[in-house]
Amino acid sequence: SNRMNVWATLVTVLLSWNLTIQVFYHLPQILLQENDVQTKVTLGDQRLEEGKLIPRKIDNNSWGVKISAQSAAVMDKNTGLVLWQKNADQVRSLASITKLMTVLVFLDHNPGWDKIVTMEQADETSELKPNILRGENVTVRDLFNIALVASDNNAARALARSTGLSMEDFVKAMNAKTIELKMNQSNFVEPTGLDAQNQATALDVLKMAKAAFAKQEIQKAVVQKSYGLLTQEGRNQKVLSTNNLLKSYLNVKAGKTGYIEAAGYCLIVEVANDEGQEILTVVLGSSAHENRFQDAKILSGWVFENYQWL
């Protein structure tokens, strides 16, 4: 069709620029219109540090893949360039991806990894089988790991409480962090992700995840397939990861799952290819539990096949 010809010509021109010698990776906003349908493509400015490898598209005729997710995006970790997106500026509920912001704020107010915390009724959410029981004593380190590995909501609330901040002040700190990270379309109301008003765009999630996964403590926690809890009372429990991609062929460097009904099935992962190039892939609102993992796999594979780093 004429529209596809316009697209192909446009993208060929844009991607044929010699980007390797430019300090700015500058692509304009484009508005295409056919009949009464407008398609807006937003491509931004990105200042790059000299010497960084820049991802360039190999095949300009390859437009991407079909995924079930309502919103998705892929970022090159090294440069911060967004390589693919679908409804990526749509504000959506984040579910437990919220916990990445929770642990970022926690690290700013960490009372000490070995501090003992007693689980209280105030920490309890709708967990059917809590990993830590009311009255049990655990370390802050336990709360941190269980919140991230098992996506445990009670642990996330207790972790926030362990900082000594009131819940109101903790949430204020979460929203202050969105400003710091330039997450311009994000808002948080509590630390677990159970509330649908914890919201951001896929592009904002990429910024948050890049910051979170750069923290060694977070990165180490989120690649554990399981965590061995030993309470101060001597009770042992093995807590399993919610991230099925840790058992896949992908080289997963970090990740976090999320689900509530309002959000659909969500996932953010950092993956590397055989050459060591790393990308962040976020899918929000996938149609089923397993589909979020499939969406992220397909999307990550397509990007590695269709980009080369020069």
C-alpha positions as CSV (number, residue, x, y, z in Angstrom):
1,S,0.0,0.0,0.0
2,N,1.0,3.6,-0.4
3,R,1.1,4.0,3.4
4,M,3.6,1.1,3.7
5,N,5.7,2.6,1.0
6,V,5.8,6.0,2.8
7,W,6.7,4.1,6.0
8,A,9.5,2.2,4.3
9,T,11.0,5.3,2.7
10,L,10.7,7.3,5.9
11,V,12.4,4.7,8.1
12,T,15.1,4.0,5.5
13,V,16.0,7.7,5.4
14,L,15.9,8.0,9.2
15,L,18.0,4.9,9.9
16,S,20.5,5.6,7.2
17,W,21.8,8.7,8.9
18,N,25.4,8.3,10.2
19,L,24.4,8.2,13.8
20,T,27.8,6.9,15.1
21,I,29.4,10.4,14.7
22,Q,26.6,12.4,16.2
23,V,26.5,13.4,19.8
24,F,22.7,13.7,19.6
25,Y,20.6,10.8,18.4
26,H,17.9,13.0,17.0
27,L,14.7,11.8,15.4
28,P,11.6,13.9,15.0
29,Q,8.0,13.3,15.8
30,I,6.1,12.1,12.7
31,L,2.4,12.2,12.1
32,L,1.1,9.9,9.3
33,Q,-2.5,10.2,8.1
34,E,-4.5,7.9,5.8
35,N,-8.2,8.7,5.4
36,D,-9.4,9.5,8.9
37,V,-6.8,7.5,10.7
38,Q,-3.8,9.2,12.2
39,T,-0.7,7.3,13.3
40,K,1.7,9.3,15.5
41,V,5.3,8.1,15.8
42,T,7.3,9.8,18.6
43,L,11.0,9.5,18.2
44,G,13.1,11.6,20.6
45,D,16.4,13.3,21.2
46,Q,19.0,11.4,23.2
47,R,22.4,12.7,24.2
48,L,25.0,10.0,24.0
49,E,28.3,9.6,25.7
50,E,31.1,9.4,23.2
51,G,32.4,5.9,22.5
52,K,29.2,4.1,23.2
53,L,28.0,1.5,20.8
54,I,24.8,2.5,19.1
55,P,22.2,0.0,18.1
56,R,21.2,0.3,14.4
57,K,18.4,-1.5,12.7
58,I,19.6,-4.2,10.2
59,D,16.4,-4.7,8.2
60,N,14.2,-1.6,7.8
61,N,11.3,-3.7,6.4
62,S,11.0,-5.7,9.7
63,W,8.4,-3.8,11.8
64,G,8.3,-6.0,14.9
65,V,6.3,-8.8,16.3
66,K,2.8,-9.5,17.4
67,I,2.4,-9.7,21.1
68,S,-0.6,-10.0,23.5
69,A,0.6,-7.1,25.8
70,Q,-1.4,-3.9,25.6
71,S,1.7,-1.8,26.0
72,A,5.4,-2.7,25.6
73,A,8.8,-1.2,24.9
74,V,12.5,-2.2,24.6
75,M,15.4,-0.1,25.6
76,D,19.1,-0.5,24.9
77,K,20.6,-0.5,28.4
78,N,23.9,1.2,27.5
79,T,22.5,4.2,25.6
80,G,19.0,4.4,26.9
81,L,17.6,4.4,23.3
82,V,14.2,3.0,22.9
83,L,14.4,0.3,20.1
84,W,10.7,-0.7,19.8
85,Q,7.5,0.4,21.4
86,K,3.7,-0.3,21.4
87,N,1.4,2.1,23.2
88,A,4.5,2.9,25.3
89,D,3.2,6.3,26.5
90,Q,-0.1,4.8,27.7
91,V,-0.5,5.2,31.5
92,R,-1.3,1.8,33.0
93,S,-1.5,0.1,36.4
94,L,1.8,-1.5,37.3
95,A,0.9,-4.2,39.8
96,S,4.0,-5.6,41.5
97,I,6.4,-3.9,39.2
98,T,5.7,-1.2,41.8
99,K,8.1,-3.1,44.1
100,L,11.1,-1.8,42.1
101,M,10.3,1.7,43.3
102,T,9.7,0.4,46.8
103,V,13.1,-1.1,47.0
104,L,14.8,1.9,45.4
105,V,13.3,4.1,48.2
106,F,14.1,1.5,50.8
107,L,17.8,1.6,49.8
108,D,17.8,5.3,50.5
109,H,16.5,4.6,54.0
110,N,18.0,1.2,54.8
111,P,18.0,0.8,58.6
112,G,20.6,-2.1,58.3
113,W,20.4,-5.5,56.7
114,D,20.5,-7.4,60.0
115,K,17.8,-5.3,61.7
116,I,15.1,-7.6,63.1
117,V,11.5,-6.8,62.2
118,T,8.4,-8.4,63.7
119,M,5.6,-9.0,61.3
120,E,2.5,-7.1,62.4
121,Q,-1.2,-7.1,61.5
122,A,-0.6,-3.7,59.8
123,D,1.7,-5.5,57.2
124,E,-1.0,-7.9,56.2
125,T,-2.6,-7.7,52.8
126,S,-4.6,-10.3,50.9
127,E,-1.9,-13.0,50.8
128,L,-3.6,-16.3,51.1
129,K,-0.6,-18.2,52.3
130,P,1.8,-15.6,53.8
131,N,5.5,-16.5,53.6
132,I,6.1,-14.9,57.0
133,L,3.5,-15.3,59.7
134,R,2.2,-12.6,62.1
135,G,4.5,-12.4,65.1
136,E,7.5,-14.0,63.4
137,N,10.8,-12.2,63.5
138,V,12.9,-11.8,60.3
139,T,15.8,-9.6,59.2
140,V,15.4,-6.7,56.8
141,R,17.5,-8.8,54.4
142,D,14.8,-11.5,54.5
143,L,12.0,-8.9,53.8
144,F,14.0,-7.4,50.9
145,N,14.6,-10.8,49.2
146,I,11.1,-12.2,49.7
147,A,9.5,-9.0,48.5
148,L,11.4,-9.3,45.2
149,V,11.8,-13.0,44.7
150,A,8.2,-14.1,45.7
151,S,6.7,-10.7,45.0
152,D,5.4,-10.9,48.6
153,N,3.1,-8.0,49.5
154,N,3.3,-8.4,53.3
155,A,7.1,-8.3,53.0
156,A,7.0,-5.2,50.9
157,R,4.8,-3.4,53.5
158,A,7.0,-4.5,56.3
159,L,10.1,-3.5,54.4
160,A,8.7,0.0,53.9
161,R,7.8,0.1,57.7
162,S,11.4,-1.0,58.6
163,T,12.8,2.3,57.3
164,G,11.1,4.2,60.1
165,L,9.1,6.4,57.6
166,S,5.4,6.6,58.0
167,M,3.5,5.0,55.0
168,E,2.5,8.5,53.9
169,D,6.2,9.7,53.9
170,F,7.3,6.5,52.2
171,V,4.9,7.0,49.4
172,K,6.0,10.7,49.1
173,A,9.5,9.4,48.7
174,M,8.4,7.0,46.0
175,N,6.8,9.9,44.0
176,A,9.9,12.1,44.7
177,K,12.0,9.4,43.1
178,T,9.8,9.5,39.9
179,I,10.8,13.2,39.5
180,E,14.4,12.3,40.0
181,L,14.2,9.6,37.4
182,K,12.2,11.8,35.0
183,M,9.3,9.4,35.1
184,N,6.9,12.1,34.0
185,Q,3.7,10.0,33.8
186,S,4.0,8.0,37.0
187,N,2.2,8.0,40.3
188,F,2.4,5.7,43.4
189,V,0.0,5.4,46.3
190,E,1.4,2.4,48.2
191,P,4.4,0.1,48.1
192,T,3.0,-3.3,47.0
193,G,1.3,-2.8,43.7
194,L,-2.1,-4.1,44.9
195,D,-3.7,-0.7,44.3
196,A,-4.5,0.0,40.7
197,Q,-3.6,3.7,41.2
198,N,0.1,2.7,41.1
199,Q,0.6,3.8,37.5
200,A,3.2,4.5,34.9
201,T,3.9,4.2,31.2
202,A,6.1,1.5,29.7
203,L,8.7,4.2,28.9
204,D,8.7,5.2,32.6
205,V,9.0,1.6,33.7
206,L,12.1,1.3,31.6
207,K,13.7,4.3,33.4
208,M,12.7,2.9,36.8
209,A,14.0,-0.6,36.0
210,K,17.3,0.8,34.6
211,A,17.9,2.6,37.9
212,A,16.8,-0.3,40.0
213,F,18.7,-3.0,38.2
214,A,21.9,-0.9,38.4
215,K,21.8,-1.4,42.2
216,Q,23.8,-4.5,42.9
217,E,21.5,-5.4,45.9
218,I,18.4,-5.4,43.7
219,Q,20.1,-7.1,40.7
220,K,21.3,-10.0,42.9
221,A,17.9,-10.5,44.5
222,V,15.9,-10.6,41.4
223,V,17.9,-13.3,39.6
224,Q,17.4,-15.8,42.5
225,K,15.2,-18.8,41.5
226,S,14.5,-19.3,45.1
227,Y,15.3,-17.8,48.5
228,G,15.8,-19.8,51.7
229,L,14.0,-18.1,54.6
230,L,15.1,-18.9,58.2
231,T,13.0,-17.0,60.8
232,Q,14.6,-16.0,64.1
233,E,12.3,-18.6,65.6
234,G,14.1,-21.3,63.5
235,R,11.3,-22.0,60.9
236,N,12.7,-22.8,57.4
237,Q,10.8,-22.0,54.2
238,K,11.9,-22.1,50.6
239,V,10.4,-19.2,48.6
240,L,10.2,-19.5,44.8
241,S,10.6,-16.8,42.2
242,T,7.6,-15.6,40.2
243,N,9.8,-15.0,37.1
244,N,9.6,-18.1,34.9
245,L,12.2,-16.6,32.5
246,L,14.9,-17.5,35.0
247,K,14.3,-21.1,33.9
248,S,14.4,-20.2,30.1
249,Y,17.2,-20.1,27.5
250,L,17.4,-16.3,27.8
251,N,20.4,-14.8,29.6
252,V,18.3,-12.9,32.2
253,K,20.2,-10.4,34.2
254,A,17.3,-9.0,36.2
255,G,13.5,-9.0,36.2
256,K,10.2,-8.4,38.0
257,T,6.7,-9.7,37.5
258,G,3.4,-8.1,38.3
259,Y,-0.3,-9.0,38.2
260,I,-3.6,-7.5,39.4
261,E,-6.8,-7.6,37.4
262,A,-6.6,-3.9,36.5
263,A,-3.0,-4.3,35.2
264,G,-3.1,-7.6,33.4
265,Y,0.0,-9.7,33.4
266,C,3.2,-7.6,33.5
267,L,6.9,-8.2,33.3
268,I,10.1,-6.2,33.1
269,V,13.3,-8.0,32.2
270,E,16.9,-7.2,31.5
271,V,18.5,-9.7,29.1
272,A,21.8,-10.0,27.3
273,N,22.8,-11.6,24.0
274,D,25.9,-13.7,23.3
275,E,27.9,-10.5,22.4
276,G,27.1,-9.0,25.8
277,Q,24.7,-6.3,24.5
278,E,21.9,-5.8,27.1
279,I,18.4,-4.6,26.6
280,L,15.4,-3.9,28.9
281,T,12.1,-5.3,27.8
282,V,8.8,-4.4,29.4
283,V,5.4,-5.8,28.7
284,L,2.3,-4.5,30.4
285,G,-1.2,-6.0,30.2
286,S,-0.3,-9.3,28.6
287,S,-3.4,-11.6,28.2
288,A,-2.4,-14.5,30.4
289,H,0.2,-15.6,33.1
290,E,2.4,-17.5,30.6
291,N,1.9,-14.9,27.7
292,R,3.9,-12.2,29.5
293,F,6.9,-14.5,29.5
294,Q,6.3,-15.4,25.8
295,D,5.8,-11.8,24.9
296,A,9.1,-10.8,26.5
297,K,10.9,-13.7,24.9
298,I,9.6,-13.0,21.4
299,L,10.2,-9.2,21.7
300,S,13.8,-9.6,23.1
301,G,14.6,-12.2,20.4
302,W,13.3,-9.9,17.6
303,V,15.4,-6.9,18.8
304,F,18.6,-9.0,19.0
305,E,18.0,-10.3,15.5
306,N,17.1,-7.0,14.0
307,Y,19.7,-4.6,15.6
308,Q,23.4,-4.6,15.5
309,W,25.6,-2.5,17.8
310,L,28.2,-0.4,16.1
